[in-house]
Amino acid sequence: MSAAPTDERAEPGGSTIPRHAWLSLIAVVTGIFVVMIDGTVVAVANPTIASDLHASPEGIQWVTNAYLLVLAGLTIPMGTLADKFGRKRLFLIGVGGFSLASLLCGLAGSIWLLVAARALQAVFGAMIGPAGIGVLRAAFPADKLSRALGIFGSISAIATAGGPIAGGLLVEYASWPWVFFINLPFGVLGVSLGLAIIRESSERIRQRLDLPGAVTLTLAMASLVWGITKAQDSGWTSTTTLVFIALGLVLLAAFAVIELKVENPMVPLTLFRDRSLSIGVVLMIVVMFSMFSLMFFITFFLQGPQELTAVATGIALLPLSATSVVASPVSGWMTEKVGVRRTLVSGAVLLVIGLLLMQRIDAGSSVWELVPTFVIGGFGIGFMMVAATQAIVGNAPVDKAGVASGLQQSMTQLGGALGTSVLGGVMAAVVGSSFAGNLRGALGSDQAAEQLAAGLGKTVELGFPPAARDTIAAGLTQTGAPAAKADQIAGTISGIAHQTFMTGLHTVYWVGAAVAVLAGVLALFVRDSSPAAEVHD
């Protein structure tokens, strides 16, 4: 595909970027914004949804898990479909379908109807990311792709920053269905711009879809993510966890065999002959793991020891989100100027420093003391995310852009699930080993300490919010204890719980820093130049 000379501007020291490529970027980020904002908005609304729909804990968990499993399982197959049947076509179907499924979510009258609508959302959501990044890979020259990915990352950070605040405001001043209805105007705008701007691109040769490979890979990814997700509740040695993870690994092996034998494989294993692409796939898992170590438990710290509301928590996290908005385009520029390897290593160093700075934070620290960690760690995350995506997508041929994008996003889901479960297990282990002992020293009773630790352990893992302290005080008052005495005992238990949580939090950040060091070592083996031939549709 060639553009007229008037549609391009010269870029010093490299190829030209067609003006239409920038317009395509606007269309893609507008359409994909609907998926980016959905996850963070819905997370804030979950407690209200559970109350209004009379959902059990298992039911409300399925609102998230159904979406996660379908998305993880279908992302790579949808990337292949985008390459074969048209990236623009699949992108528009995804944006339009996601918006309509969001309408069904808002209209759901029971928890299981909502779960079904969320699964449908994920089917269309799995189309949007691979097809959208595939569009960008086809529109931008390979040596300028990192610039587009940097801007793409900024939009993602904006959605992440605004999601919790928007969700809190919608739930508080409207009602929970509006966290889904808000997707509709973005969907309409995304489809309209996509129809008008995006040019169709696909493989020139029409080939039969690798259905056995698609089904096997979908089941493998879903099984792995489900097993990793269940590990946080059931434990890594539980039968459920081991069976699903083992099944996922067996299915992945079967998928590799299928891809070696079929004439037109869905994911050509020859892609992994490229060292940088292969390392990029591993790096995406490692980066997401480290990112969750920084971000996941911060919200519990802010709403537990810091006693902030959900909306105030979103505001407190703005320095981290704002840093990511700036870091992503800077990373795109840096990747272009100094290479993927140096950008990845720089990001890893910054992330390690940010995580180590968290060791100085305690339960009584000011929110302002988090700002250096947010700024330094945020730049580290932004640098690594953009550069790792470039390592994967930029080293794939244009005709496999959808497959490469699907790999990148599927590994993102896998790394996030792995980070949440492993780090949740680390927190649980610290709380389980130290909370009872800490209580014993304050209460002077082994039996009382053991009983309290057994009943409050899960709450401590989640930061022990003020509501937990109030519940203890109310329970003591009902047994006849004076209100002042009840408040004093509840305050003592709350202080010990926060101390235990902070010990677990510091351990989590040590683990995250170690994994970030591993990412930096892996990054040393990434090549700075892309060997992928440019294929123009």
Secondary structure, 3 states (H helix, E strand, C coil): CCCCHHHEECCCCCCCEEHHHHHHHHHHHHHHHHHHHHHHHHHHHHHHHHHHCCCCHHHHHHHHHHHHHHHHHHHHHHHHHHHHHCHHHHHHHHHHHHHHHHHHHHHCCCHHHHHHHHHHHHHHHHHHHHHHHHHHHHHCCHHHHHHHHHHHHHHHHHHHHHHHHHHHHHHHHCCCCHHHHCHHHHHHHHHHHHHHHCCCCCCCCCCCCCHHHHHHHHHHHHHHHHHHHHHHHHCCCCHHHHHHHHHHHHHHHHHHHHHHHCCCCCCCHHHHHCHHHHHHHHHHHHHHHHHHHHHCCHHHHHHCCCCCCHHHHHHHCHHHHHHHHHHHHHHHHHHHHHCHHHHHHHHHHHHHHHHHHHHHCCCCCCHHHHHHHHHHHHHHHHHHHHHHHHHHHCCCCHHHHHHHHHHHHHHHHHHHHHHHHHHHHHHHHHHHHHHHHHHHHHHCCHHHHHHHHHHHHHHHHCCCCHHHHHHHHHHHHHCCCCHHHHHHHHHHHHHHHHHHHHHHHHHHHHHHHHHHHHHHHHHCCCCCCCCCCCCCC
